[in-house]
Amino acid sequence: MAFREINSKMVQATVAPGQRLFSQRGAMLAYQGDVSFTPNVRGGQGGVASMIGRRVANEDTPLMTVEGSGTVLFGHGGHHVQVIGLSGDTLYVEADRLLAFEGTLEQSTVFLGAQGGVMGMVRGQVSGQGLFTTTLRGHGSVAVMAHGGVFEIPITPQRPVRVDPQAYVAHYGDVRNKLSTALGWRDMVGRGSGEAFQLELSGSGTVFVQASEEKL
């Protein structure tokens, strides 16, 4: 695993020749060795899709390519950092919460509420959180950010999980997701909390939830 947790708000990454990491811009705190940081406009290996209301097609993604030989300390804004290891799985990460990941992982961007249809997209846009996720697939490690710590909740066929979209961090497994609202359309406008909006995750897997609804 390329990342090692130093404390709750900082991780150390090992950079080796012939390998690369990707990190959010501004995430580098310090480094040792012969390490280079290059702006990356493709967003890893998978490119970038259009993002309604938050990013547009072909806009530069806030990622840096990290290469060379040495060690790097990553952190951002004093947020809690959680390292997640993947062994062939696909991890869905709320796009703004991605801190850094190994270049061995294949990246793409998807709409989290796609399985919820057009209304799911409208509701996601109103809630303003959890609208798009970055998917990372393969073998490697990922560092994600959150407010106040991260709690893992298992998802089972018998027990789906409903999460406030603003508290959602990431999930993996054989999971279906659906954005829904407990209110009517007229009551929904202007409300973004979990009391109005819910992200339902069903199937088998794990969801990572942050301890605060505060946006990054």
Backbone bond lengths (Angstrom), bond angles and torsions (degrees), N, CA, C in turn:
res aa  C-N    CA-C-N  psi(-1)  N-CA   C-N-CA  omega(-1)  CA-C   N-CA-C  phi
1 M - - - 1.464 - - 1.523 109.36 -
2 A 1.329 116.64 129.57 1.461 120.95 -175.04 1.521 112.41 -74.28
3 F 1.351 118.21 -24.24 1.454 121.05 -175.02 1.530 111.87 -106.13
4 R 1.330 115.17 140.49 1.465 121.21 175.78 1.523 107.96 -130.20
5 E 1.328 115.68 128.68 1.455 120.33 -179.07 1.526 109.88 -73.28
6 I 1.346 116.90 120.19 1.457 122.31 177.15 1.522 109.73 -84.54
7 N 1.318 116.47 -46.87 1.458 123.73 170.88 1.524 107.03 -151.65
8 S 1.327 116.93 -168.52 1.467 119.34 -173.86 1.523 113.36 -69.45
9 K 1.361 117.70 -12.32 1.450 120.26 -175.10 1.520 113.67 -124.50
10 M 1.327 116.65 11.16 1.461 119.50 -175.40 1.522 110.55 -150.91
11 V 1.338 116.71 139.11 1.458 121.38 174.36 1.526 109.17 -126.36
12 Q 1.316 114.76 151.97 1.462 121.02 175.43 1.519 109.02 -109.40
13 A 1.320 116.22 133.01 1.460 121.31 179.94 1.520 109.77 -115.60
14 T 1.311 115.60 139.53 1.456 121.58 175.07 1.517 109.08 -96.27
15 V 1.327 116.40 125.21 1.454 122.46 178.76 1.517 108.63 -108.36
16 A 1.341 117.65 127.20 1.463 122.54 -177.26 1.517 110.06 -122.86
17 P 1.335 117.30 151.71 1.472 120.22 178.73 1.524 111.51 -56.92
18 G 1.323 116.95 137.97 1.451 121.64 179.98 1.512 114.21 83.56
19 Q 1.325 117.37 -2.77 1.455 121.48 178.20 1.525 109.01 -119.97
20 R 1.310 116.48 162.95 1.459 119.47 179.20 1.514 110.87 -144.47
21 L 1.310 114.63 154.78 1.449 122.81 173.38 1.524 108.18 -121.10
22 F 1.334 115.79 159.43 1.454 121.21 171.67 1.525 107.64 -122.88
23 S 1.325 116.73 137.47 1.454 120.51 -179.01 1.521 110.29 -137.36
24 Q 1.320 115.57 157.83 1.455 120.27 173.96 1.529 108.59 -67.53
25 R 1.316 116.31 143.50 1.461 119.51 177.84 1.521 109.88 -62.39
26 G 1.329 116.01 136.64 1.452 121.27 -178.79 1.507 113.77 86.20
27 A 1.348 117.81 3.16 1.463 120.64 -176.78 1.521 113.07 -86.64
28 M 1.342 118.77 -18.48 1.459 121.24 -179.14 1.523 110.15 -71.76
29 L 1.333 116.39 124.37 1.462 121.95 178.25 1.525 111.80 -99.59
30 A 1.324 116.68 -38.55 1.465 122.04 179.12 1.518 108.14 -167.81
31 Y 1.336 116.88 160.10 1.466 118.91 175.55 1.519 110.65 -153.45
32 Q 1.315 114.93 160.04 1.461 123.15 175.32 1.520 108.38 -128.64
33 G 1.335 116.51 145.12 1.454 120.71 177.54 1.517 112.57 100.43
34 D 1.323 114.57 -169.64 1.465 122.07 -178.77 1.530 108.13 -95.15
35 V 1.328 116.30 85.80 1.462 122.42 -174.43 1.529 109.24 -122.50
36 S 1.332 116.94 136.24 1.466 121.49 178.36 1.517 110.21 -116.13
37 F 1.351 115.40 150.88 1.460 123.12 -179.89 1.528 107.75 -127.60
38 T 1.337 116.27 117.65 1.459 121.58 -175.06 1.518 110.14 -124.36
39 P 1.341 118.86 129.45 1.470 119.56 176.13 1.515 111.17 -56.08
40 N 1.321 116.33 137.28 1.454 122.63 -178.21 1.513 108.67 -121.98
41 V 1.346 117.60 116.01 1.458 121.26 -176.16 1.518 113.12 -94.80
42 R 1.330 117.09 -6.03 1.461 119.32 -179.82 1.513 112.44 -92.80
43 G 1.330 118.21 -11.11 1.459 119.33 177.82 1.509 112.91 71.78
44 G 1.341 118.83 46.94 1.449 120.87 -179.53 1.509 111.33 87.05
45 Q 1.333 117.54 -146.45 1.449 121.13 -174.52 1.519 113.42 -86.72
46 G 1.338 117.14 -19.45 1.456 117.98 -167.51 1.505 116.40 -104.09
47 G 1.340 118.82 -2.98 1.461 119.77 -178.80 1.516 112.00 79.39
48 V 1.319 116.21 -173.44 1.459 121.22 -173.55 1.527 110.17 -130.80
49 A 1.322 117.21 138.11 1.466 121.64 176.50 1.525 109.29 -99.20
50 S 1.315 116.27 165.58 1.458 120.87 176.45 1.515 109.98 -64.00
51 M 1.343 117.46 139.79 1.454 121.57 -178.85 1.529 109.28 -125.10
52 I 1.325 116.10 109.96 1.453 121.83 -173.34 1.525 110.20 -65.99
53 G 1.331 116.17 126.21 1.446 121.58 172.74 1.509 114.86 78.49
54 R 1.349 119.34 -10.29 1.448 119.92 -176.82 1.515 111.77 -129.42
55 R 1.298 117.52 -41.91 1.459 121.48 175.33 1.521 107.35 -140.53
56 V 1.311 117.92 156.19 1.454 121.12 177.68 1.510 109.14 -118.80
57 A 1.333 116.12 163.66 1.457 120.62 -178.10 1.521 110.58 -57.99
58 N 1.327 115.86 140.53 1.461 124.74 177.15 1.529 114.04 69.98
59 E 1.321 118.20 4.29 1.454 119.60 174.12 1.518 108.58 -73.48
60 D 1.327 116.61 142.48 1.451 120.38 178.95 1.527 110.37 -58.43
61 T 1.318 116.31 133.98 1.457 120.44 175.49 1.522 108.78 -89.58
62 P 1.327 117.80 146.15 1.462 120.44 -174.71 1.527 112.42 -79.00
63 L 1.324 116.43 63.36 1.458 121.14 -179.85 1.529 110.87 -124.23
64 M 1.330 114.21 149.69 1.460 121.59 173.61 1.520 108.40 -119.80
65 T 1.331 116.54 140.92 1.461 121.67 171.47 1.516 107.94 -90.03
66 V 1.336 116.19 127.04 1.465 122.39 -176.84 1.519 108.20 -113.49
67 E 1.346 117.06 121.75 1.466 122.06 -177.33 1.521 110.47 -140.46
68 G 1.339 115.68 163.66 1.460 121.00 175.67 1.509 111.49 125.20
69 S 1.334 116.01 -142.49 1.458 121.75 -178.34 1.521 108.30 -144.47
70 G 1.331 116.16 115.82 1.453 119.56 179.98 1.513 111.13 159.67
71 T 1.325 116.35 -158.67 1.456 122.52 178.09 1.530 109.51 -129.94
72 V 1.333 115.52 147.62 1.457 121.72 -178.58 1.522 108.86 -131.70
73 L 1.346 116.59 139.52 1.455 122.17 173.13 1.530 108.45 -100.21
74 F 1.333 115.69 126.23 1.456 121.43 179.85 1.533 110.60 -115.50
75 G 1.318 115.02 143.50 1.455 122.97 173.21 1.515 106.61 -172.54
76 H 1.339 117.34 168.40 1.467 117.91 -178.89 1.516 110.32 -159.31
77 G 1.334 116.24 120.12 1.456 121.50 172.26 1.513 115.47 64.79
78 G 1.327 117.50 15.86 1.455 120.12 -177.39 1.512 114.54 72.17
79 H 1.352 116.64 14.41 1.459 120.28 -179.66 1.517 111.21 -75.04
80 H 1.317 115.73 154.11 1.461 121.65 172.73 1.533 109.15 -64.20
81 V 1.332 116.63 140.18 1.465 121.67 179.96 1.527 109.33 -118.93
82 Q 1.314 115.71 132.91 1.461 122.74 179.30 1.521 109.15 -123.73
83 V 1.343 117.21 132.06 1.457 122.09 177.48 1.527 109.17 -98.47
84 I 1.333 116.32 130.11 1.461 122.69 179.44 1.523 108.43 -121.57
85 G 1.323 116.93 126.38 1.462 122.04 177.76 1.515 111.19 -95.81
86 L 1.342 117.10 136.36 1.455 122.24 179.54 1.527 110.04 -115.42
87 S 1.321 115.74 137.45 1.466 121.94 177.57 1.524 108.69 -125.55
88 G 1.334 115.27 64.96 1.454 120.13 -179.11 1.513 113.37 90.83
89 D 1.333 118.11 -1.69 1.458 121.76 -179.15 1.530 110.38 -81.75
90 T 1.331 114.84 171.76 1.463 121.99 171.23 1.513 108.36 -112.95
91 L 1.326 116.13 123.22 1.463 121.89 179.44 1.523 108.55 -104.71
92 Y 1.330 116.63 130.53 1.455 122.90 174.03 1.522 107.62 -101.86
93 V 1.333 117.11 120.47 1.459 122.30 -176.71 1.521 109.32 -120.80
94 E 1.341 117.71 129.13 1.459 120.93 173.86 1.521 107.13 -53.90
95 A 1.332 117.15 125.08 1.460 122.43 -163.60 1.525 113.79 -53.53
96 D 1.340 117.99 -38.93 1.454 120.35 -176.51 1.529 112.63 -77.14
97 R 1.314 118.13 -8.56 1.467 121.45 -175.08 1.533 113.17 -99.29
98 L 1.305 117.12 1.61 1.454 120.99 -179.49 1.529 109.48 -81.14
99 L 1.335 117.19 120.11 1.466 121.80 -179.10 1.520 111.21 -94.76
100 A 1.341 117.60 -52.69 1.463 121.74 -178.20 1.523 108.97 -162.34
101 F 1.356 116.14 156.19 1.460 120.07 177.01 1.516 109.90 -155.92
102 E 1.327 114.88 160.23 1.456 120.99 -179.46 1.525 111.11 -75.78
103 G 1.326 115.84 145.86 1.455 121.64 -179.89 1.509 114.16 -69.66
104 T 1.319 117.64 -8.18 1.464 120.46 176.30 1.520 111.83 -74.10
105 L 1.318 117.06 -12.77 1.458 121.33 -177.70 1.529 110.80 -91.94
106 E 1.308 116.20 137.78 1.466 122.03 177.55 1.520 109.29 -86.41
107 Q 1.319 116.58 129.05 1.452 121.27 -174.51 1.521 112.24 -112.42
108 S 1.341 115.99 144.78 1.457 122.28 169.65 1.521 107.92 -152.13
109 T 1.337 117.00 171.77 1.460 121.76 -178.72 1.517 108.62 -122.66
110 V 1.339 116.60 132.21 1.456 121.16 -178.69 1.521 109.62 -133.68
111 F 1.318 115.23 158.65 1.458 121.76 173.86 1.519 108.39 -83.37
112 L 1.321 116.56 121.01 1.457 120.74 -173.86 1.516 112.54 -63.07
113 G 1.347 117.33 -33.43 1.449 120.32 -177.40 1.505 114.00 -92.05
114 A 1.337 118.48 17.42 1.460 121.30 -175.30 1.521 111.79 -57.20
115 Q 1.333 116.57 -33.97 1.458 119.41 -179.20 1.523 111.45 -77.00
116 G 1.341 116.27 -6.22 1.450 119.73 179.67 1.515 113.34 -97.62
117 G 1.346 117.28 1.06 1.453 119.98 177.20 1.515 113.21 80.52
118 V 1.347 114.97 -170.57 1.465 120.96 -177.01 1.520 111.58 -62.20
119 M 1.317 117.98 -41.54 1.455 119.87 -179.73 1.517 111.01 -63.91
120 G 1.329 116.26 -33.87 1.458 118.92 176.09 1.506 110.75 -61.43
121 M 1.339 117.37 -37.93 1.461 120.78 179.45 1.524 110.21 -66.95
122 V 1.334 117.28 -43.27 1.460 119.99 179.35 1.515 110.60 -62.47
123 R 1.310 116.76 -44.10 1.457 119.94 -179.40 1.511 111.14 -65.39
124 G 1.319 116.39 -38.68 1.460 119.38 177.83 1.508 111.74 -64.28
125 Q 1.346 116.46 -37.16 1.451 119.48 179.98 1.525 110.32 -68.11
126 V 1.324 117.65 -37.88 1.452 120.81 178.84 1.523 110.50 -67.37
127 S 1.333 116.72 -41.03 1.462 119.50 -178.58 1.521 111.06 -68.28
128 G 1.349 117.48 -30.27 1.454 120.74 175.40 1.509 114.05 73.66
129 Q 1.312 119.67 13.64 1.456 121.74 -179.31 1.517 108.69 -146.71
130 G 1.300 116.94 141.94 1.446 120.04 178.03 1.507 113.52 71.60
131 L 1.332 117.61 20.21 1.459 120.44 -176.86 1.519 111.11 -73.08
132 F 1.321 117.46 -44.67 1.453 121.70 178.02 1.517 109.84 -123.85
133 T 1.320 116.10 147.74 1.455 120.96 174.96 1.522 109.38 -125.69
134 T 1.322 114.23 154.48 1.453 121.51 170.19 1.524 107.56 -94.79
135 T 1.321 117.28 131.50 1.456 120.45 175.36 1.509 109.17 -101.93
136 L 1.322 115.84 136.03 1.460 123.34 177.56 1.516 107.69 -125.31
137 R 1.326 115.96 123.91 1.462 120.73 -172.22 1.527 109.88 -127.99
138 G 1.352 115.90 136.99 1.466 119.79 175.19 1.509 112.06 128.45
139 H 1.334 115.41 -148.64 1.460 122.05 -177.58 1.528 108.55 -116.24
140 G 1.309 116.41 122.68 1.454 121.34 -179.95 1.517 110.29 160.40
141 S 1.331 116.49 -171.33 1.454 120.94 -177.25 1.521 110.68 -123.57
142 V 1.337 113.98 155.88 1.462 122.84 -176.09 1.522 108.27 -134.30
143 A 1.318 117.22 138.67 1.461 121.56 172.50 1.520 108.20 -110.61
144 V 1.337 117.01 124.32 1.459 122.00 -179.29 1.523 109.59 -118.61
145 M 1.349 116.01 159.15 1.465 121.83 -177.91 1.518 110.74 -111.42
146 A 1.334 115.24 154.71 1.458 120.53 178.03 1.524 109.18 -158.58
147 H 1.326 115.50 166.14 1.458 121.84 175.03 1.524 108.98 -95.95
148 G 1.313 117.00 123.89 1.458 120.95 169.62 1.511 116.42 74.23
149 G 1.319 118.48 15.22 1.455 120.80 179.02 1.514 112.82 103.21
150 V 1.326 115.63 167.84 1.461 122.35 -176.42 1.523 109.75 -126.44
151 F 1.324 116.52 138.32 1.460 122.30 176.61 1.518 108.33 -121.40
152 E 1.333 116.71 134.64 1.470 122.01 179.74 1.528 109.66 -95.38
153 I 1.317 116.52 127.66 1.461 121.53 178.33 1.523 109.01 -117.44
154 P 1.332 118.51 122.31 1.468 119.56 178.13 1.521 111.70 -70.81
155 I 1.336 115.48 143.26 1.459 122.47 176.15 1.526 107.51 -111.45
156 T 1.321 117.25 123.54 1.463 121.46 179.54 1.521 109.10 -125.71
157 P 1.349 117.02 158.89 1.467 119.20 178.89 1.525 112.87 -56.69
158 Q 1.334 116.38 -31.40 1.462 120.18 -178.63 1.536 112.39 -83.23
159 R 1.367 116.41 -19.78 1.454 118.74 -174.57 1.526 110.82 -136.42
160 P 1.328 118.06 83.86 1.463 120.33 173.04 1.524 109.96 -64.44
161 V 1.335 115.52 159.73 1.462 121.22 -177.90 1.522 109.04 -118.50
162 R 1.309 116.77 136.16 1.468 122.11 175.40 1.525 108.18 -112.63
163 V 1.338 115.42 127.21 1.447 121.74 -172.12 1.526 109.61 -125.10
164 D 1.309 116.56 140.69 1.462 121.23 169.57 1.521 107.05 -63.14
165 P 1.343 119.82 125.04 1.468 120.20 -179.15 1.517 113.89 -55.51
166 Q 1.335 118.19 -28.21 1.454 120.53 179.34 1.519 112.27 -78.09
167 A 1.332 117.98 -15.92 1.464 121.79 177.12 1.525 111.81 -97.02
168 Y 1.334 116.62 -11.13 1.473 120.95 -178.95 1.526 110.78 -68.19
169 V 1.339 115.97 135.34 1.471 122.47 176.57 1.521 110.64 -114.06
170 A 1.340 117.40 -54.10 1.468 121.11 -174.89 1.524 109.30 -166.90
171 H 1.339 115.32 165.93 1.457 119.57 170.86 1.523 109.78 -156.37
172 Y 1.327 116.19 160.85 1.455 121.14 173.28 1.518 109.12 -147.31
173 G 1.326 115.30 165.90 1.456 121.40 179.37 1.515 111.50 116.02
174 D 1.325 115.46 -173.22 1.464 122.23 177.75 1.527 107.07 -86.16
175 V 1.329 115.18 81.21 1.465 121.03 -168.28 1.522 110.39 -127.30
176 R 1.330 115.44 137.14 1.459 121.50 170.56 1.518 108.13 -102.83
177 N 1.341 116.32 144.97 1.453 119.92 179.15 1.516 110.25 -125.71
178 K 1.336 114.66 149.11 1.460 120.21 -179.46 1.528 108.99 -148.29
179 L 1.326 116.56 124.95 1.462 121.08 173.94 1.517 108.69 -86.26
180 S 1.315 116.28 132.18 1.457 119.61 179.52 1.526 108.81 -144.56
181 T 1.312 115.45 171.57 1.459 120.73 178.69 1.515 109.41 -132.41
182 A 1.324 114.89 146.40 1.464 120.63 177.91 1.515 111.13 -92.56
183 L 1.347 116.53 0.36 1.458 121.39 -177.40 1.515 110.59 -118.74
184 G 1.311 116.52 165.00 1.447 121.44 173.88 1.513 110.38 -74.72
185 W 1.345 117.01 167.35 1.469 121.69 -176.74 1.524 111.64 -58.79
186 R 1.321 117.99 -41.49 1.460 120.23 -177.61 1.527 111.28 -66.66
187 D 1.329 117.01 -37.44 1.460 120.83 179.98 1.521 111.92 -77.22
188 M 1.334 116.68 -20.24 1.453 121.34 -171.64 1.525 112.19 -76.44
189 V 1.333 117.86 -34.27 1.456 121.47 -173.73 1.525 109.92 -62.30
190 G 1.336 114.68 129.15 1.457 120.56 178.43 1.505 114.44 88.83
191 R 1.322 117.20 -2.52 1.470 120.07 179.07 1.521 108.98 -112.84
192 G 1.330 116.72 129.70 1.453 119.16 -177.88 1.505 113.62 -124.89
193 S 1.329 118.41 6.40 1.453 120.51 -175.94 1.514 111.41 -84.14
194 G 1.325 115.52 171.51 1.449 121.03 -179.54 1.511 113.95 -67.18
195 E 1.360 116.69 -19.38 1.454 118.66 176.35 1.529 110.65 -65.94
196 A 1.349 116.93 -29.87 1.455 120.82 179.75 1.519 111.70 -96.60
197 F 1.338 116.73 -40.45 1.458 121.75 -175.65 1.523 110.56 -115.90
198 Q 1.307 115.36 144.79 1.461 120.70 177.86 1.516 109.43 -138.31
199 L 1.320 115.15 139.27 1.450 121.55 171.95 1.521 106.81 -106.06
200 E 1.332 115.99 109.92 1.464 120.47 -177.91 1.521 109.53 -93.12
201 L 1.327 116.90 126.05 1.462 123.88 179.11 1.521 108.30 -117.20
202 S 1.334 116.56 121.88 1.460 121.17 -177.81 1.526 109.75 -130.29
203 G 1.314 115.92 154.17 1.464 121.47 -178.62 1.511 110.64 122.33
204 S 1.338 116.03 -136.26 1.467 121.56 179.76 1.524 108.98 -134.02
205 G 1.316 116.83 122.51 1.461 120.05 179.79 1.506 111.44 168.12
206 T 1.332 115.88 -152.74 1.466 122.71 -178.01 1.513 109.34 -142.01
207 V 1.334 116.68 139.62 1.452 121.18 174.06 1.526 108.21 -118.40
208 F 1.336 115.90 139.96 1.458 122.84 178.89 1.528 107.92 -103.51
209 V 1.324 116.77 124.74 1.449 123.05 -175.49 1.526 108.97 -121.53
210 Q 1.331 116.41 136.18 1.454 119.84 179.29 1.522 109.85 -88.31
211 A 1.340 115.81 161.30 1.462 121.22 -173.92 1.519 113.09 -83.87
212 S 1.321 117.84 4.98 1.454 121.34 -178.19 1.512 109.06 -143.42
213 E 1.345 116.92 152.71 1.455 121.30 175.54 1.511 111.79 -88.38
214 E 1.332 117.44 -0.39 1.465 120.70 -176.47 1.524 110.77 -65.04
215 K 1.347 116.08 135.68 1.456 121.22 179.25 1.521 110.48 -77.90
216 L 1.332 116.24 152.86 1.457 120.31 176.23 1.516 109.77 -82.31
